Amino acid sequence: MDIEKEEERTPGEGAEKDITDERETGVVAVQNAEHLIHCLTVIGEIEGHYILPPQNKTTKYEHIIPALVAIEQDRTIEGLLIILNTVGGDVEAGLAISELIAGMETPTVSIVVGGGHSIGVPLAVCAKRSFIVPTATMTIHPVRMNGTVLGVPQTLSYFDRMQDRITSFVTRNSRITAEKFRELMMKKDELVMDVGSVVDGETAVSSGLIDHLGGLSDAIKCLYSLIDERNARKEDEK
């Protein structure tokens, strides 16, 4: 009886394909991992209804939204890790992504590295637990609009309502009070060309905006803990 020889593979062969697959799907599939998690990166500028110049590094909401739906349905993905380094961008696109993440049953943890500015603030607090590294910063300022703006009361009313939506979301999904958030947002002596504040990691945590100060390992440990809690609840319901 002929025995088929197992195809010889040199050390490291095939690893490149595995890494490529992980980069394309975002799934962290490693041997001996305690849980299977998905890594979602929000980087550059949040692109909304208008296409940004090709040289801009962007996060496109039409890509993120279907990915979130797939993650929520996929039974093999046990948790979602969101890594943020964003300058902000389209307000409604950022809020749409934030609301979807906040409404997920899948355990979620966010971590701000580099920066989580402008509409990146709601994106940072939308997860069930939020982290920030000590060197990261977050810029909090009122809603702004580029281009021609009509100087009529209706425009100012629209800006107020949009700002209230952001403030309401942030205070619902963090420990910061509306008064403290507005105080940071309207600070006059910190930004050169605008009102607002730039807070570092420690200030973000002490103000209640972000839950914890920590790095990648801390965020993953927290996510694993949330996954274990969810699995325990499922076992109790059986």
RODO-2510 file (C-alpha; in nm, 4 decimals, decimal comma):
residues 238
     n   res          X          Y          Z
     1     m     0,0000     0,0000     0,0000
     2     d     0,1373     0,3340    -0,1014
     3     i     0,1600     0,5908     0,1679
     4     e     0,1324     0,9496     0,0549
     5     k     0,4134     1,1584     0,1892
     6     e     0,3160     1,4630     0,3798
     7     e     0,4103     1,7758     0,1902
     8     e     0,7270     1,9169     0,3386
     9     r     0,7014     2,2730     0,4605
    10     t     0,9978     2,4860     0,5464
    11     p     0,9852     2,6688     0,8795
    12     g     0,7711     2,9788     0,8512
    13     e     0,6151     2,8719     0,5214
    14     g     0,2439     2,9492     0,5209
    15     a     0,2780     3,1946     0,8052
    16     e     0,2755     3,4842     0,5596
    17     k    -0,0633     3,3735     0,4267
    18     d    -0,2028     3,3431     0,7801
    19     i    -0,0859     3,6926     0,8712
    20     t    -0,2353     3,8342     0,5500
    21     d    -0,5697     3,6714     0,6240
    22     e    -0,5707     3,8212     0,9739
    23     r    -0,4909     4,1668     0,8392
    24     e    -0,7720     4,1458     0,5868
    25     t    -1,0378     4,0188     0,8259
    26     g    -0,9263     4,1812     1,1489
    27     v    -0,9742     3,8542     1,3375
    28     v    -0,7021     3,7805     1,5887
    29     a    -0,6620     3,4063     1,5354
    30     v    -0,3569     3,2915     1,7293
    31     q    -0,2704     2,9576     1,8788
    32     n    -0,3295     2,9173     2,2522
    33     a    -0,5427     3,2333     2,2699
    34     e    -0,8001     3,2221     2,5462
    35     h    -1,0702     3,3836     2,3322
    36     l    -1,1208     3,4735     1,9672
    37     i    -1,1525     3,8509     1,9300
    38     h    -1,1866     4,0946     1,6423
    39     c    -0,9624     4,4022     1,6225
    40     l    -1,1248     4,7099     1,4672
    41     t    -0,9013     5,0107     1,3967
    42     v    -1,0402     5,3636     1,3684
    43     i    -0,7603     5,5753     1,2264
    44     g    -0,7062     5,9016     1,0431
    45     e    -1,0192     6,0987     0,9577
    46     i    -1,3754     5,9638     0,9763
    47     e    -1,5100     5,9855     0,6217
    48     g    -1,8813     6,0571     0,5897
    49     h    -2,1015     6,1450     0,2933
    50     y    -1,8207     6,3184     0,1014
    51     i    -1,5063     6,1473    -0,0291
    52     l    -1,1887     6,2924     0,1182
    53     p    -0,8710     6,3518    -0,0883
    54     p    -0,6801     6,0318    -0,1711
    55     q    -0,3735     6,1382     0,0303
    56     n    -0,5810     6,1467     0,3518
    57     k    -0,5739     5,8460     0,5825
    58     t    -0,9436     5,7718     0,6427
    59     t    -1,1862     5,5374     0,8136
    60     k    -1,4900     5,4889     0,5914
    61     y    -1,8212     5,4401     0,7703
    62     e    -1,9655     5,2379     0,4822
    63     h    -1,6940     4,9794     0,5539
    64     i    -1,7206     4,9873     0,9331
    65     i    -2,1002     4,9531     0,9587
    66     p    -2,1320     4,6207     0,7664
    67     a    -1,8298     4,4884     0,9582
    68     l    -2,0024     4,5632     1,2901
    69     v    -2,3176     4,3821     1,1743
    70     a    -2,1091     4,0790     1,0738
    71     i    -1,9201     4,0779     1,4054
    72     e    -2,2431     4,0906     1,6057
    73     q    -2,3825     3,7893     1,4150
    74     d    -2,0657     3,5764     1,4034
    75     r    -2,0824     3,3240     1,6878
    76     t    -1,7106     3,2481     1,6630
    77     i    -1,6101     3,6063     1,7503
    78     e    -1,6331     3,6447     2,1263
    79     g    -1,5244     4,0059     2,1679
    80     l    -1,4413     4,3297     1,9869
    81     l    -1,1315     4,5420     2,0538
    82     i    -1,1488     4,8954     1,9096
    83     i    -0,8176     5,0802     1,8693
    84     l    -0,8505     5,4529     1,8064
    85     n    -0,6020     5,7037     1,6670
    86     t    -0,8231     5,9567     1,4901
    87     v    -0,8362     6,3308     1,4322
    88     g    -1,2169     6,3214     1,4124
    89     g    -1,4168     6,3912     1,1000
    90     d    -1,7794     6,3662     0,9899
    91     v    -2,0029     6,4103     1,2953
    92     e    -2,3025     6,2061     1,1811
    93     a    -2,0858     5,9208     1,0493
    94     g    -1,8947     5,9091     1,3781
    95     l    -2,2149     5,9111     1,5812
    96     a    -2,3648     5,6377     1,3625
    97     i    -2,0659     5,4102     1,4253
    98     s    -2,0692     5,4963     1,7966
    99     e    -2,4390     5,4132     1,8349
   100     l    -2,3965     5,0780     1,6611
   101     i    -2,1064     4,9774     1,8862
   102     a    -2,2940     5,0935     2,1973
   103     g    -2,5894     4,8744     2,0963
   104     m    -2,3884     4,5555     2,0466
   105     e    -2,4347     4,2546     2,2731
   106     t    -2,0822     4,1374     2,1864
   107     p    -1,8374     4,2422     2,4612
   108     t    -1,6496     4,5551     2,3485
   109     v    -1,3431     4,7396     2,4762
   110     s    -1,1883     5,0541     2,3266
   111     i    -0,8373     5,1914     2,3682
   112     v    -0,7189     5,5364     2,2607
   113     v    -0,3588     5,5487     2,1390
   114     g    -0,2131     5,8635     1,9877
   115     g    -0,5348     6,0644     1,9778
   116     g    -0,9115     6,0429     1,9993
   117     h    -1,0078     6,3932     1,8918
   118     s    -1,3390     6,5644     1,8137
   119     i    -1,5948     6,3003     1,7065
   120     g    -1,3366     6,0451     1,8223
   121     v    -1,4576     6,1188     2,1775
   122     p    -1,7961     5,9422     2,1299
   123     l    -1,6137     5,6618     1,9492
   124     a    -1,3836     5,6209     2,2488
   125     v    -1,6643     5,5951     2,5052
   126     c    -1,9101     5,3828     2,3051
   127     a    -1,7576     5,0503     2,4130
   128     k    -1,8583     4,8740     2,7326
   129     r    -1,5145     4,9569     2,8783
   130     s    -1,2736     5,2260     2,7615
   131     f    -0,8962     5,2648     2,8017
   132     i    -0,6444     5,5334     2,7138
   133     v    -0,2645     5,5214     2,7178
   134     p    -0,0888     5,7915     2,9235
   135     t     0,0568     5,9707     2,6193
   136     a    -0,2686     5,9886     2,4214
   137     t    -0,4743     6,3092     2,3993
   138     m    -0,8382     6,3897     2,3296
   139     t    -0,9615     6,7243     2,1929
   140     i    -1,3083     6,8325     2,3064
   141     h    -1,4627     7,1263     2,1230
   142     p    -1,8026     7,2432     1,9900
   143     v    -1,9414     7,1257     1,6566
   144     r    -1,7807     7,3028     1,3622
   145     m    -1,8652     7,3104     0,9921
   146     n    -1,6419     7,3826     0,6941
   147     g    -1,7520     7,5839     0,3928
   148     t    -2,0269     7,8402     0,3511
   149     v    -2,2650     7,8687     0,6455
   150     l    -2,5841     8,0747     0,6468
   151     g    -2,5824     8,3242     0,9328
   152     v    -2,9414     8,2663     1,0367
   153     p    -3,0979     8,1536     1,3677
   154     q    -3,1892     7,8155     1,2182
   155     t    -2,8189     7,7378     1,1595
   156     l    -2,7291     7,8173     1,5187
   157     s    -3,0231     7,6086     1,6398
   158     y    -2,9019     7,3163     1,4278
   159     f    -2,5535     7,3412     1,5782
   160     d    -2,7014     7,3477     1,9296
   161     r    -2,9114     7,0374     1,8655
   162     m    -2,6151     6,8534     1,7138
   163     q    -2,4013     6,9447     2,0133
   164     d    -2,6739     6,8232     2,2504
   165     r    -2,6777     6,4878     2,0685
   166     i    -2,3037     6,4477     2,1186
   167     t    -2,3136     6,5590     2,4826
   168     s    -2,6048     6,3263     2,5576
   169     f    -2,4291     6,0265     2,4005
   170     v    -2,0989     6,0894     2,5780
   171     t    -2,2600     6,1345     2,9213
   172     r    -2,4767     5,8214     2,8755
   173     n    -2,1750     5,6087     2,7908
   174     s    -1,9195     5,7441     3,0387
   175     r    -1,8971     5,8764     3,3949
   176     i    -1,8455     6,2409     3,3007
   177     t    -2,1269     6,4839     3,3821
   178     a    -2,2869     6,7061     3,1210
   179     e    -2,1682     7,0133     3,3120
   180     k    -1,8061     6,8960     3,3175
   181     f    -1,8163     6,7994     2,9500
   182     r    -1,9540     7,1407     2,8487
   183     e    -1,6925     7,3091     3,0659
   184     l    -1,4141     7,1284     2,8795
   185     m    -1,5852     7,1964     2,5472
   186     m    -1,6176     7,5735     2,6007
   187     k    -1,2803     7,6422     2,7644
   188     k    -1,1343     7,9608     2,6158
   189     d    -0,7666     7,9691     2,7125
   190     e    -0,6292     7,6399     2,5755
   191     l    -0,6797     7,6177     2,1963
   192     v    -0,5244     7,8890     1,9789
   193     m    -0,7905     7,9116     1,7067
   194     d    -1,0922     7,7651     1,8860
   195     v    -1,2609     7,7083     2,2198
   196     g    -1,2235     7,3700     2,3825
   197     s    -0,9760     7,1493     2,5681
   198     v    -0,7025     6,8985     2,4996
   199     v    -0,6941     6,6369     2,7764
   200     d    -0,4254     6,3749     2,8293
   201     g    -0,4775     6,0189     2,9450
   202     e    -0,4753     6,0871     3,3191
   203     t    -0,7101     6,3859     3,2876
   204     a    -0,9496     6,1880     3,0683
   205     v    -0,9745     5,9197     3,3377
   206     s    -0,9951     6,1578     3,6351
   207     s    -1,2761     6,3541     3,4684
   208     g    -1,4761     6,0344     3,4114
   209     l    -1,4570     6,0524     3,0323
   210     i    -1,2530     5,7299     3,0009
   211     d    -1,2801     5,4329     3,2378
   212     h    -0,9181     5,3232     3,2767
   213     l    -0,5595     5,4289     3,2139
   214     g    -0,3696     5,1401     3,0595
   215     g    -0,2155     4,9742     2,7592
   216     l    -0,2938     4,6954     2,5170
   217     s    -0,2515     4,4092     2,7637
   218     d    -0,4857     4,5814     3,0101
   219     a    -0,7509     4,6287     2,7420
   220     i    -0,7291     4,2646     2,6303
   221     k    -0,7491     4,1380     2,9884
   222     c    -1,0599     4,3503     3,0436
   223     l    -1,2151     4,2196     2,7225
   224     y    -1,1441     3,8603     2,8276
   225     s    -1,3108     3,9334     3,1614
   226     l    -1,6225     4,0671     2,9870
   227     i    -1,6313     3,7588     2,7645
   228     d    -1,6071     3,5295     3,0674
   229     e    -1,8901     3,7182     3,2387
   230     r    -2,1092     3,6862     2,9305
   231     n    -2,0354     3,3136     2,8992
   232     a    -2,1189     3,2643     3,2683
   233     r    -2,4545     3,4392     3,2233
   234     k    -2,5340     3,2159     2,9275
   235     e    -2,4560     2,9071     3,1330
   236     d    -2,6848     3,0290     3,4142
   237     e    -2,9686     3,0863     3,1683
   238     k    -2,9545     2,7274     3,0440
***
